[in-house]
């Protein structure tokens, strides 16, 4: 892999919580007030993008998310940092719910003028880790997004004039994105998120140099901005963050993807990513820089 770090600023995204409980790390923000306070600190430490979950289930449940909890936290964040780029999560598809229902909170947040990036999850995956025997557990847990769902999301982003956080959990997800790109149908403002699965997770490519090279070969010539994240691991400690930044990419950190022996704060993880950026000779992106790099369109 050629390591030719650009001088383009590094976008640091802070994924604040995900499904991480306080029992695992007491520093994880769960309430709207905790999320708002943590986000403002992360933005001050160098993050340009903030991603958070609430208590709505991603797997199981109704998969219909309430925008109210996001609004509660985000209005506090934007009152202090009106430049912040904020985006939520989304529940899984399945026979119990339509994509229109699953995506309703995205559209509501866009209508309120607080949404920084919309979502596109262009594929399905079995998500989880092994059971006590080291085997895939006997569960029917799938994060489902059909081709129809993906088309709805891409079309909604174009209609809403929103940039997109595009999740790539498996290589097939990226092939869907590249099909839209090749056809000239990928809306403006696409930001590709390469999610690697650290041990012992049973999905995604591992957070290694050959795995990153495989994704970069697929992205070659597209000009699409991208970041890396190590789900269930430490993207800085494993070396993936440095590899990505040396190749002109960006990075996601935070207590959603992080797993390790430490109990860090989100701010600490943002600062660790900033150190890596300095070591490879790249400045830290402001939210304005991130909007330019991603090509987030100005909303009508």
Secondary structure, DSSP 8 states (H G I E B T S, - for coil): ------SS-B-EEEE--TT--TTT-TT---SHHHHHHHHHHHHHHT--EEE---SS-SSSS-----HHHHHHHHHHHHHH-TT-EEE------BTTB-HHHHTHHHHHHHHTT--S-EEEE-S-EE--BB-TTSSB-S---EE---HHHHHHHHHHHHHHT--EEEEESSHHHHHHHHHHHHTT---S-EEEEEEEE-TTBSSS--SSHHHHHHHHHHHTTT--EEEEEEETB-TTTTSHHHHHHHTT-EEEESTTTB-SSS---HHHHHHHHHHHHHHTT--B--HHHHHHHHT-----
